Each structure stands twice: as structure tokens, then as C-alpha cells.
Amino acid sequence: MANAKNAQKAPENFETAMRELEQLIASMENGQMPLEASLQAYQRGAFLVKFCQSQLQAVQEQVKIVEADMVRPLDVNE
């Protein structure tokens, strides 16, 4: 089973991952998946959640850098 985890293909970007995750959730909520397919969908979903979290964390770090560069003391003489 560890090989299946390592074989996960990363999505192109955050938006693609979110779309795929939404589709997986809809399929699983339908309740018509066989047990093995449900397990595979769950594993893929967990992989996609981690991917999205890492993408969001990277963007948050970039925003912090931009904000830190923009925050400067107010010069009342300007």
C-alpha cells in the first residue's frame, strides 16, 4: 500500500486540486462506490488536501514577505 501512496501524481495547481477534490467528495457522498474504490478515493483526497495545504502555506509566506516590505512608518512630512 505504501507504493500506491508514493505513486500519487501531483495536480497542476491549487485550482485543479480543488476541482478534483470536490469531484471525489461528490462521488463518495453518493454512496455507490465499492469499498476498494472508496479507500482509493479517500487516499487520493488526503493527498490532495495535503497538496492544497502546502500551496496555501507557500502563498501565506509570500504574502507575509510582501506585507513586511510594504509596512513602513508613516512620514507626516510627505
PDB file with one MODEL, atoms N, CA, C and O in Angstrom:
MODEL        1
ATOM      1  N   MET A   1       0.819  -1.198   0.000  1.00  0.00           N
ATOM      2  CA  MET A   1       0.000   0.000   0.000  1.00  0.00           C
ATOM      3  C   MET A   1       0.859   1.256   0.000  1.00  0.00           C
ATOM      4  O   MET A   1       0.417   2.297  -0.486  1.00  0.00           O
ATOM      5  N   ALA A   2       2.064   1.187   0.527  1.00  0.00           N
ATOM      6  CA  ALA A   2       2.959   2.346   0.542  1.00  0.00           C
ATOM      7  C   ALA A   2       3.318   2.756  -0.879  1.00  0.00           C
ATOM      8  O   ALA A   2       3.504   3.942  -1.149  1.00  0.00           O
ATOM      9  N   ASN A   3       3.418   1.793  -1.788  1.00  0.00           N
ATOM     10  CA  ASN A   3       3.725   2.125  -3.174  1.00  0.00           C
ATOM     11  C   ASN A   3       2.618   2.942  -3.812  1.00  0.00           C
ATOM     12  O   ASN A   3       2.893   3.839  -4.609  1.00  0.00           O
ATOM     13  N   ALA A   4       1.376   2.648  -3.477  1.00  0.00           N
ATOM     14  CA  ALA A   4       0.255   3.409  -4.028  1.00  0.00           C
ATOM     15  C   ALA A   4       0.324   4.861  -3.572  1.00  0.00           C
ATOM     16  O   ALA A   4       0.021   5.772  -4.343  1.00  0.00           O
ATOM     17  N   LYS A   5       0.724   5.078  -2.320  1.00  0.00           N
ATOM     18  CA  LYS A   5       0.856   6.442  -1.810  1.00  0.00           C
ATOM     19  C   LYS A   5       1.940   7.198  -2.553  1.00  0.00           C
ATOM     20  O   LYS A   5       1.755   8.358  -2.921  1.00  0.00           O
ATOM     21  N   ASN A   6       3.076   6.539  -2.776  1.00  0.00           N
ATOM     22  CA  ASN A   6       4.197   7.178  -3.450  1.00  0.00           C
ATOM     23  C   ASN A   6       3.891   7.448  -4.916  1.00  0.00           C
ATOM     24  O   ASN A   6       4.507   8.324  -5.525  1.00  0.00           O
ATOM     25  N   ALA A   7       2.955   6.711  -5.487  1.00  0.00           N
ATOM     26  CA  ALA A   7       2.648   6.843  -6.901  1.00  0.00           C
ATOM     27  C   ALA A   7       1.664   7.982  -7.177  1.00  0.00           C
ATOM     28  O   ALA A   7       1.306   8.213  -8.331  1.00  0.00           O
ATOM     29  N   GLN A   8       1.229   8.685  -6.155  1.00  0.00           N
ATOM     30  CA  GLN A   8       0.261   9.768  -6.342  1.00  0.00           C
ATOM     31  C   GLN A   8       0.852  10.845  -7.250  1.00  0.00           C
ATOM     32  O   GLN A   8       1.976  11.303  -7.043  1.00  0.00           O
ATOM     33  N   LYS A   9       0.088  11.232  -8.240  1.00  0.00           N
ATOM     34  CA  LYS A   9       0.522  12.288  -9.158  1.00  0.00           C
ATOM     35  C   LYS A   9       0.009  13.631  -8.648  1.00  0.00           C
ATOM     36  O   LYS A   9      -1.182  13.799  -8.389  1.00  0.00           O
ATOM     37  N   ALA A  10       0.912  14.564  -8.511  1.00  0.00           N
ATOM     38  CA  ALA A  10       0.529  15.897  -8.037  1.00  0.00           C
ATOM     39  C   ALA A  10      -0.272  16.620  -9.112  1.00  0.00           C
ATOM     40  O   ALA A  10       0.042  16.509 -10.297  1.00  0.00           O
ATOM     41  N   PRO A  11      -1.300  17.356  -8.713  1.00  0.00           N
ATOM     42  CA  PRO A  11      -2.069  18.140  -9.675  1.00  0.00           C
ATOM     43  C   PRO A  11      -1.250  19.305 -10.220  1.00  0.00           C
ATOM     44  O   PRO A  11      -0.210  19.664  -9.668  1.00  0.00           O
ATOM     45  N   GLU A  12      -1.732  19.879 -11.299  1.00  0.00           N
ATOM     46  CA  GLU A  12      -1.032  21.016 -11.935  1.00  0.00           C
ATOM     47  C   GLU A  12      -0.903  22.201 -10.996  1.00  0.00           C
ATOM     48  O   GLU A  12       0.151  22.830 -10.904  1.00  0.00           O
ATOM     49  N   ASN A  13      -2.002  22.497 -10.293  1.00  0.00           N
ATOM     50  CA  ASN A  13      -2.022  23.682  -9.443  1.00  0.00           C
ATOM     51  C   ASN A  13      -3.119  23.544  -8.383  1.00  0.00           C
ATOM     52  O   ASN A  13      -3.815  22.530  -8.333  1.00  0.00           O
ATOM     53  N   PHE A  14      -3.263  24.546  -7.557  1.00  0.00           N
ATOM     54  CA  PHE A  14      -4.235  24.549  -6.469  1.00  0.00           C
ATOM     55  C   PHE A  14      -5.652  24.379  -6.987  1.00  0.00           C
ATOM     56  O   PHE A  14      -6.423  23.584  -6.450  1.00  0.00           O
ATOM     57  N   GLU A  15      -5.992  25.119  -8.022  1.00  0.00           N
ATOM     58  CA  GLU A  15      -7.352  25.080  -8.550  1.00  0.00           C
ATOM     59  C   GLU A  15      -7.711  23.698  -9.088  1.00  0.00           C
ATOM     60  O   GLU A  15      -8.823  23.216  -8.874  1.00  0.00           O
ATOM     61  N   THR A  16      -6.782  23.069  -9.778  1.00  0.00           N
ATOM     62  CA  THR A  16      -7.010  21.718 -10.304  1.00  0.00           C
ATOM     63  C   THR A  16      -7.209  20.736  -9.150  1.00  0.00           C
ATOM     64  O   THR A  16      -8.077  19.865  -9.209  1.00  0.00           O
ATOM     65  N   ALA A  17      -6.412  20.881  -8.120  1.00  0.00           N
ATOM     66  CA  ALA A  17      -6.531  20.010  -6.955  1.00  0.00           C
ATOM     67  C   ALA A  17      -7.889  20.181  -6.286  1.00  0.00           C
ATOM     68  O   ALA A  17      -8.521  19.197  -5.903  1.00  0.00           O
ATOM     69  N   MET A  18      -8.333  21.406  -6.146  1.00  0.00           N
ATOM     70  CA  MET A  18      -9.636  21.660  -5.528  1.00  0.00           C
ATOM     71  C   MET A  18     -10.771  21.059  -6.345  1.00  0.00           C
ATOM     72  O   MET A  18     -11.694  20.471  -5.781  1.00  0.00           O
ATOM     73  N   ARG A  19     -10.715  21.197  -7.670  1.00  0.00           N
ATOM     74  CA  ARG A  19     -11.759  20.615  -8.522  1.00  0.00           C
ATOM     75  C   ARG A  19     -11.796  19.097  -8.367  1.00  0.00           C
ATOM     76  O   ARG A  19     -12.864  18.502  -8.225  1.00  0.00           O
ATOM     77  N   GLU A  20     -10.615  18.480  -8.395  1.00  0.00           N
ATOM     78  CA  GLU A  20     -10.549  17.032  -8.250  1.00  0.00           C
ATOM     79  C   GLU A  20     -11.070  16.597  -6.882  1.00  0.00           C
ATOM     80  O   GLU A  20     -11.793  15.606  -6.772  1.00  0.00           O
ATOM     81  N   LEU A  21     -10.706  17.333  -5.854  1.00  0.00           N
ATOM     82  CA  LEU A  21     -11.154  17.023  -4.504  1.00  0.00           C
ATOM     83  C   LEU A  21     -12.679  17.135  -4.404  1.00  0.00           C
ATOM     84  O   LEU A  21     -13.324  16.283  -3.794  1.00  0.00           O
ATOM     85  N   GLU A  22     -13.250  18.172  -4.996  1.00  0.00           N
ATOM     86  CA  GLU A  22     -14.705  18.332  -4.991  1.00  0.00           C
ATOM     87  C   GLU A  22     -15.393  17.167  -5.705  1.00  0.00           C
ATOM     88  O   GLU A  22     -16.432  16.684  -5.255  1.00  0.00           O
ATOM     89  N   GLN A  23     -14.810  16.720  -6.822  1.00  0.00           N
ATOM     90  CA  GLN A  23     -15.375  15.583  -7.551  1.00  0.00           C
ATOM     91  C   GLN A  23     -15.295  14.301  -6.726  1.00  0.00           C
ATOM     92  O   GLN A  23     -16.240  13.512  -6.701  1.00  0.00           O
ATOM     93  N   LEU A  24     -14.169  14.100  -6.057  1.00  0.00           N
ATOM     94  CA  LEU A  24     -14.020  12.921  -5.201  1.00  0.00           C
ATOM     95  C   LEU A  24     -15.053  12.921  -4.076  1.00  0.00           C
ATOM     96  O   LEU A  24     -15.680  11.900  -3.793  1.00  0.00           O
ATOM     97  N   ILE A  25     -15.217  14.053  -3.455  1.00  0.00           N
ATOM     98  CA  ILE A  25     -16.171  14.167  -2.349  1.00  0.00           C
ATOM     99  C   ILE A  25     -17.580  13.864  -2.844  1.00  0.00           C
ATOM    100  O   ILE A  25     -18.322  13.127  -2.194  1.00  0.00           O
ATOM    101  N   ALA A  26     -17.950  14.426  -3.987  1.00  0.00           N
ATOM    102  CA  ALA A  26     -19.287  14.184  -4.535  1.00  0.00           C
ATOM    103  C   ALA A  26     -19.491  12.697  -4.826  1.00  0.00           C
ATOM    104  O   ALA A  26     -20.555  12.148  -4.538  1.00  0.00           O
ATOM    105  N   SER A  27     -18.490  12.053  -5.388  1.00  0.00           N
ATOM    106  CA  SER A  27     -18.579  10.624  -5.692  1.00  0.00           C
ATOM    107  C   SER A  27     -18.713   9.795  -4.421  1.00  0.00           C
ATOM    108  O   SER A  27     -19.494   8.845  -4.370  1.00  0.00           O
ATOM    109  N   MET A  28     -17.951  10.156  -3.403  1.00  0.00           N
ATOM    110  CA  MET A  28     -18.001   9.404  -2.149  1.00  0.00           C
ATOM    111  C   MET A  28     -19.327   9.632  -1.420  1.00  0.00           C
ATOM    112  O   MET A  28     -19.874   8.702  -0.826  1.00  0.00           O
ATOM    113  N   GLU A  29     -19.836  10.844  -1.461  1.00  0.00           N
ATOM    114  CA  GLU A  29     -21.106  11.137  -0.797  1.00  0.00           C
ATOM    115  C   GLU A  29     -22.273  10.428  -1.470  1.00  0.00           C
ATOM    116  O   GLU A  29     -23.301  10.177  -0.842  1.00  0.00           O
ATOM    117  N   ASN A  30     -22.110  10.109  -2.740  1.00  0.00           N
ATOM    118  CA  ASN A  30     -23.139   9.397  -3.489  1.00  0.00           C
ATOM    119  C   ASN A  30     -23.413   8.036  -2.857  1.00  0.00           C
ATOM    120  O   ASN A  30     -24.535   7.533  -2.912  1.00  0.00           O
ATOM    121  N   GLY A  31     -22.383   7.446  -2.258  1.00  0.00           N
ATOM    122  CA  GLY A  31     -22.546   6.182  -1.569  1.00  0.00           C
ATOM    123  C   GLY A  31     -22.588   4.964  -2.469  1.00  0.00           C
ATOM    124  O   GLY A  31     -22.902   3.873  -1.994  1.00  0.00           O
ATOM    125  N   GLN A  32     -22.290   5.105  -3.731  1.00  0.00           N
ATOM    126  CA  GLN A  32     -22.369   3.999  -4.665  1.00  0.00           C
ATOM    127  C   GLN A  32     -21.016   3.382  -4.999  1.00  0.00           C
ATOM    128  O   GLN A  32     -20.939   2.469  -5.821  1.00  0.00           O
ATOM    129  N   MET A  33     -19.953   3.870  -4.372  1.00  0.00           N
ATOM    130  CA  MET A  33     -18.614   3.348  -4.649  1.00  0.00           C
ATOM    131  C   MET A  33     -18.401   2.028  -3.925  1.00  0.00           C
ATOM    132  O   MET A  33     -18.824   1.868  -2.780  1.00  0.00           O
ATOM    133  N   PRO A  34     -17.749   1.088  -4.586  1.00  0.00           N
ATOM    134  CA  PRO A  34     -17.335  -0.123  -3.868  1.00  0.00           C
ATOM    135  C   PRO A  34     -16.295   0.238  -2.804  1.00  0.00           C
ATOM    136  O   PRO A  34     -15.674   1.299  -2.861  1.00  0.00           O
ATOM    137  N   LEU A  35     -16.120  -0.651  -1.847  1.00  0.00           N
ATOM    138  CA  LEU A  35     -15.231  -0.381  -0.715  1.00  0.00           C
ATOM    139  C   LEU A  35     -13.813  -0.035  -1.163  1.00  0.00           C
ATOM    140  O   LEU A  35     -13.242   0.948  -0.689  1.00  0.00           O
ATOM    141  N   GLU A  36     -13.240  -0.817  -2.061  1.00  0.00           N
ATOM    142  CA  GLU A  36     -11.868  -0.567  -2.514  1.00  0.00           C
ATOM    143  C   GLU A  36     -11.746   0.789  -3.219  1.00  0.00           C
ATOM    144  O   GLU A  36     -10.768   1.511  -3.024  1.00  0.00           O
ATOM    145  N   ALA A  37     -12.734   1.122  -4.028  1.00  0.00           N
ATOM    146  CA  ALA A  37     -12.731   2.421  -4.718  1.00  0.00           C
ATOM    147  C   ALA A  37     -12.866   3.562  -3.713  1.00  0.00           C
ATOM    148  O   ALA A  37     -12.259   4.620  -3.882  1.00  0.00           O
ATOM    149  N   SER A  38     -13.661   3.345  -2.670  1.00  0.00           N
ATOM    150  CA  SER A  38     -13.803   4.365  -1.626  1.00  0.00           C
ATOM    151  C   SER A  38     -12.477   4.595  -0.910  1.00  0.00           C
ATOM    152  O   SER A  38     -12.108   5.732  -0.618  1.00  0.00           O
ATOM    153  N   LEU A  39     -11.768   3.512  -0.633  1.00  0.00           N
ATOM    154  CA  LEU A  39     -10.464   3.633   0.026  1.00  0.00           C
ATOM    155  C   LEU A  39      -9.483   4.388  -0.861  1.00  0.00           C
ATOM    156  O   LEU A  39      -8.756   5.257  -0.381  1.00  0.00           O
ATOM    157  N   GLN A  40      -9.456   4.068  -2.137  1.00  0.00           N
ATOM    158  CA  GLN A  40      -8.565   4.765  -3.071  1.00  0.00           C
ATOM    159  C   GLN A  40      -8.940   6.243  -3.188  1.00  0.00           C
ATOM    160  O   GLN A  40      -8.065   7.107  -3.248  1.00  0.00           O
ATOM    161  N   ALA A  41     -10.236   6.527  -3.221  1.00  0.00           N
ATOM    162  CA  ALA A  41     -10.690   7.920  -3.297  1.00  0.00           C
ATOM    163  C   ALA A  41     -10.295   8.676  -2.029  1.00  0.00           C
ATOM    164  O   ALA A  41      -9.882   9.834  -2.091  1.00  0.00           O
ATOM    165  N   TYR A  42     -10.426   8.013  -0.885  1.00  0.00           N
ATOM    166  CA  TYR A  42     -10.037   8.635   0.381  1.00  0.00           C
ATOM    167  C   TYR A  42      -8.542   8.949   0.392  1.00  0.00           C
ATOM    168  O   TYR A  42      -8.134  10.038   0.796  1.00  0.00           O
ATOM    169  N   GLN A  43      -7.735   8.000  -0.049  1.00  0.00           N
ATOM    170  CA  GLN A  43      -6.285   8.208  -0.091  1.00  0.00           C
ATOM    171  C   GLN A  43      -5.925   9.353  -1.031  1.00  0.00           C
ATOM    172  O   GLN A  43      -5.075  10.183  -0.709  1.00  0.00           O
ATOM    173  N   ARG A  44      -6.568   9.393  -2.183  1.00  0.00           N
ATOM    174  CA  ARG A  44      -6.303  10.477  -3.136  1.00  0.00           C
ATOM    175  C   ARG A  44      -6.747  11.811  -2.533  1.00  0.00           C
ATOM    176  O   ARG A  44      -6.060  12.824  -2.665  1.00  0.00           O
ATOM    177  N   GLY A  45      -7.890  11.795  -1.880  1.00  0.00           N
ATOM    178  CA  GLY A  45      -8.385  13.018  -1.250  1.00  0.00           C
ATOM    179  C   GLY A  45      -7.440  13.528  -0.182  1.00  0.00           C
ATOM    180  O   GLY A  45      -7.192  14.730  -0.091  1.00  0.00           O
ATOM    181  N   ALA A  46      -6.907  12.616   0.632  1.00  0.00           N
ATOM    182  CA  ALA A  46      -5.945  13.017   1.668  1.00  0.00           C
ATOM    183  C   ALA A  46      -4.693  13.615   1.034  1.00  0.00           C
ATOM    184  O   ALA A  46      -4.146  14.595   1.538  1.00  0.00           O
ATOM    185  N   PHE A  47      -4.243  13.027  -0.065  1.00  0.00           N
ATOM    186  CA  PHE A  47      -3.089  13.554  -0.791  1.00  0.00           C
ATOM    187  C   PHE A  47      -3.388  14.959  -1.318  1.00  0.00           C
ATOM    188  O   PHE A  47      -2.552  15.857  -1.216  1.00  0.00           O
ATOM    189  N   LEU A  48      -4.580  15.142  -1.880  1.00  0.00           N
ATOM    190  CA  LEU A  48      -4.954  16.447  -2.428  1.00  0.00           C
ATOM    191  C   LEU A  48      -5.077  17.503  -1.335  1.00  0.00           C
ATOM    192  O   LEU A  48      -4.686  18.653  -1.535  1.00  0.00           O
ATOM    193  N   VAL A  49      -5.616  17.121  -0.187  1.00  0.00           N
ATOM    194  CA  VAL A  49      -5.721  18.067   0.935  1.00  0.00           C
ATOM    195  C   VAL A  49      -4.332  18.538   1.363  1.00  0.00           C
ATOM    196  O   VAL A  49      -4.115  19.731   1.576  1.00  0.00           O
ATOM    197  N   LYS A  50      -3.395  17.599   1.487  1.00  0.00           N
ATOM    198  CA  LYS A  50      -2.024  17.977   1.863  1.00  0.00           C
ATOM    199  C   LYS A  50      -1.401  18.882   0.799  1.00  0.00           C
ATOM    200  O   LYS A  50      -0.710  19.847   1.127  1.00  0.00           O
ATOM    201  N   PHE A  51      -1.644  18.571  -0.459  1.00  0.00           N
ATOM    202  CA  PHE A  51      -1.127  19.400  -1.553  1.00  0.00           C
ATOM    203  C   PHE A  51      -1.681  20.818  -1.433  1.00  0.00           C
ATOM    204  O   PHE A  51      -0.928  21.789  -1.512  1.00  0.00           O
ATOM    205  N   CYS A  52      -2.990  20.940  -1.241  1.00  0.00           N
ATOM    206  CA  CYS A  52      -3.618  22.265  -1.139  1.00  0.00           C
ATOM    207  C   CYS A  52      -3.106  23.026   0.081  1.00  0.00           C
ATOM    208  O   CYS A  52      -2.854  24.228   0.010  1.00  0.00           O
ATOM    209  N   GLN A  53      -2.954  22.319   1.200  1.00  0.00           N
ATOM    210  CA  GLN A  53      -2.438  22.973   2.399  1.00  0.00           C
ATOM    211  C   GLN A  53      -1.029  23.516   2.174  1.00  0.00           C
ATOM    212  O   GLN A  53      -0.709  24.619   2.616  1.00  0.00           O
ATOM    213  N   SER A  54      -0.195  22.751   1.495  1.00  0.00           N
ATOM    214  CA  SER A  54       1.174  23.219   1.251  1.00  0.00           C
ATOM    215  C   SER A  54       1.178  24.405   0.292  1.00  0.00           C
ATOM    216  O   SER A  54       1.983  25.323   0.446  1.00  0.00           O
ATOM    217  N   GLN A  55       0.287  24.391  -0.694  1.00  0.00           N
ATOM    218  CA  GLN A  55       0.183  25.520  -1.616  1.00  0.00           C
ATOM    219  C   GLN A  55      -0.268  26.775  -0.874  1.00  0.00           C
ATOM    220  O   GLN A  55       0.285  27.855  -1.081  1.00  0.00           O
ATOM    221  N   LEU A  56      -1.267  26.632  -0.015  1.00  0.00           N
ATOM    222  CA  LEU A  56      -1.757  27.779   0.758  1.00  0.00           C
ATOM    223  C   LEU A  56      -0.691  28.313   1.705  1.00  0.00           C
ATOM    224  O   LEU A  56      -0.545  29.525   1.865  1.00  0.00           O
ATOM    225  N   GLN A  57       0.046  27.412   2.329  1.00  0.00           N
ATOM    226  CA  GLN A  57       1.106  27.842   3.239  1.00  0.00           C
ATOM    227  C   GLN A  57       2.188  28.623   2.491  1.00  0.00           C
ATOM    228  O   GLN A  57       2.699  29.621   2.998  1.00  0.00           O
ATOM    229  N   ALA A  58       2.532  28.169   1.291  1.00  0.00           N
ATOM    230  CA  ALA A  58       3.542  28.868   0.495  1.00  0.00           C
ATOM    231  C   ALA A  58       3.065  30.275   0.128  1.00  0.00           C
ATOM    232  O   ALA A  58       3.837  31.232   0.167  1.00  0.00           O
ATOM    233  N   VAL A  59       1.796  30.384  -0.225  1.00  0.00           N
ATOM    234  CA  VAL A  59       1.246  31.694  -0.584  1.00  0.00           C
ATOM    235  C   VAL A  59       1.181  32.599   0.649  1.00  0.00           C
ATOM    236  O   VAL A  59       1.462  33.794   0.556  1.00  0.00           O
ATOM    237  N   GLN A  60       0.817  32.041   1.788  1.00  0.00           N
ATOM    238  CA  GLN A  60       0.789  32.836   3.021  1.00  0.00           C
ATOM    239  C   GLN A  60       2.165  33.391   3.346  1.00  0.00           C
ATOM    240  O   GLN A  60       2.283  34.539   3.774  1.00  0.00           O
ATOM    241  N   GLU A  61       3.192  32.605   3.153  1.00  0.00           N
ATOM    242  CA  GLU A  61       4.552  33.073   3.394  1.00  0.00           C
ATOM    243  C   GLU A  61       4.916  34.211   2.436  1.00  0.00           C
ATOM    244  O   GLU A  61       5.560  35.184   2.829  1.00  0.00           O
ATOM    245  N   GLN A  62       4.498  34.075   1.181  1.00  0.00           N
ATOM    246  CA  GLN A  62       4.767  35.136   0.208  1.00  0.00           C
ATOM    247  C   GLN A  62       4.037  36.419   0.575  1.00  0.00           C
ATOM    248  O   GLN A  62       4.590  37.509   0.429  1.00  0.00           O
ATOM    249  N   VAL A  63       2.800  36.301   1.050  1.00  0.00           N
ATOM    250  CA  VAL A  63       2.031  37.482   1.463  1.00  0.00           C
ATOM    251  C   VAL A  63       2.709  38.158   2.647  1.00  0.00           C
ATOM    252  O   VAL A  63       2.788  39.385   2.695  1.00  0.00           O
ATOM    253  N   LYS A  64       3.197  37.373   3.599  1.00  0.00           N
ATOM    254  CA  LYS A  64       3.903  37.947   4.756  1.00  0.00           C
ATOM    255  C   LYS A  64       5.119  38.745   4.306  1.00  0.00           C
ATOM    256  O   LYS A  64       5.392  39.823   4.834  1.00  0.00           O
ATOM    257  N   ILE A  65       5.844  38.216   3.336  1.00  0.00           N
ATOM    258  CA  ILE A  65       7.031  38.904   2.828  1.00  0.00           C
ATOM    259  C   ILE A  65       6.634  40.217   2.162  1.00  0.00           C
ATOM    260  O   ILE A  65       7.271  41.247   2.383  1.00  0.00           O
ATOM    261  N   VAL A  66       5.584  40.178   1.350  1.00  0.00           N
ATOM    262  CA  VAL A  66       5.126  41.387   0.663  1.00  0.00           C
ATOM    263  C   VAL A  66       4.630  42.410   1.681  1.00  0.00           C
ATOM    264  O   VAL A  66       4.961  43.592   1.589  1.00  0.00           O
ATOM    265  N   GLU A  67       3.842  41.959   2.646  1.00  0.00           N
ATOM    266  CA  GLU A  67       3.326  42.882   3.658  1.00  0.00           C
ATOM    267  C   GLU A  67       4.454  43.485   4.484  1.00  0.00           C
ATOM    268  O   GLU A  67       4.409  44.672   4.808  1.00  0.00           O
ATOM    269  N   ALA A  68       5.441  42.710   4.822  1.00  0.00           N
ATOM    270  CA  ALA A  68       6.560  43.209   5.618  1.00  0.00           C
ATOM    271  C   ALA A  68       7.323  44.283   4.853  1.00  0.00           C
ATOM    272  O   ALA A  68       7.822  45.238   5.447  1.00  0.00           O
ATOM    273  N   ASP A  69       7.410  44.127   3.556  1.00  0.00           N
ATOM    274  CA  ASP A  69       8.106  45.100   2.729  1.00  0.00           C
ATOM    275  C   ASP A  69       7.281  46.379   2.571  1.00  0.00           C
ATOM    276  O   ASP A  69       7.843  47.460   2.394  1.00  0.00           O
ATOM    277  N   MET A  70       5.966  46.263   2.632  1.00  0.00           N
ATOM    278  CA  MET A  70       5.088  47.415   2.415  1.00  0.00           C
ATOM    279  C   MET A  70       4.851  48.225   3.682  1.00  0.00           C
ATOM    280  O   MET A  70       4.525  49.409   3.605  1.00  0.00           O
ATOM    281  N   VAL A  71       5.009  47.605   4.840  1.00  0.00           N
ATOM    282  CA  VAL A  71       4.729  48.287   6.104  1.00  0.00           C
ATOM    283  C   VAL A  71       5.939  49.140   6.479  1.00  0.00           C
ATOM    284  O   VAL A  71       7.025  48.634   6.762  1.00  0.00           O
ATOM    285  N   ARG A  72       5.716  50.416   6.470  1.00  0.00           N
ATOM    286  CA  ARG A  72       6.767  51.361   6.828  1.00  0.00           C
ATOM    287  C   ARG A  72       6.177  52.442   7.710  1.00  0.00           C
ATOM    288  O   ARG A  72       4.975  52.699   7.646  1.00  0.00           O
ATOM    289  N   PRO A  73       6.983  53.071   8.522  1.00  0.00           N
ATOM    290  CA  PRO A  73       6.468  54.154   9.367  1.00  0.00           C
ATOM    291  C   PRO A  73       5.899  55.282   8.521  1.00  0.00           C
ATOM    292  O   PRO A  73       6.427  55.598   7.455  1.00  0.00           O
ATOM    293  N   LEU A  74       4.839  55.874   8.995  1.00  0.00           N
ATOM    294  CA  LEU A  74       4.208  56.990   8.301  1.00  0.00           C
ATOM    295  C   LEU A  74       5.049  58.239   8.457  1.00  0.00           C
ATOM    296  O   LEU A  74       5.373  58.639   9.575  1.00  0.00           O
ATOM    297  N   ASP A  75       5.405  58.861   7.336  1.00  0.00           N
ATOM    298  CA  ASP A  75       6.161  60.099   7.356  1.00  0.00           C
ATOM    299  C   ASP A  75       5.177  61.243   7.218  1.00  0.00           C
ATOM    300  O   ASP A  75       4.601  61.429   6.146  1.00  0.00           O
ATOM    301  N   VAL A  76       4.973  62.005   8.265  1.00  0.00           N
ATOM    302  CA  VAL A  76       3.991  63.080   8.255  1.00  0.00           C
ATOM    303  C   VAL A  76       4.454  64.271   7.405  1.00  0.00           C
ATOM    304  O   VAL A  76       3.651  65.162   7.128  1.00  0.00           O
ATOM    305  N   ASN A  77       5.710  64.311   6.990  1.00  0.00           N
ATOM    306  CA  ASN A  77       6.223  65.408   6.180  1.00  0.00           C
ATOM    307  C   ASN A  77       5.934  65.227   4.703  1.00  0.00           C
ATOM    308  O   ASN A  77       6.178  66.135   3.908  1.00  0.00           O
ATOM    309  N   GLU A  78       5.418  64.065   4.324  1.00  0.00           N
ATOM    310  CA  GLU A  78       5.156  63.833   2.894  1.00  0.00           C
ATOM    311  C   GLU A  78       3.843  64.406   2.469  1.00  0.00           C
ATOM    312  O   GLU A  78       3.471  64.299   1.300  1.00  0.00           O
TER     313      GLU A  78
ENDMDL
END
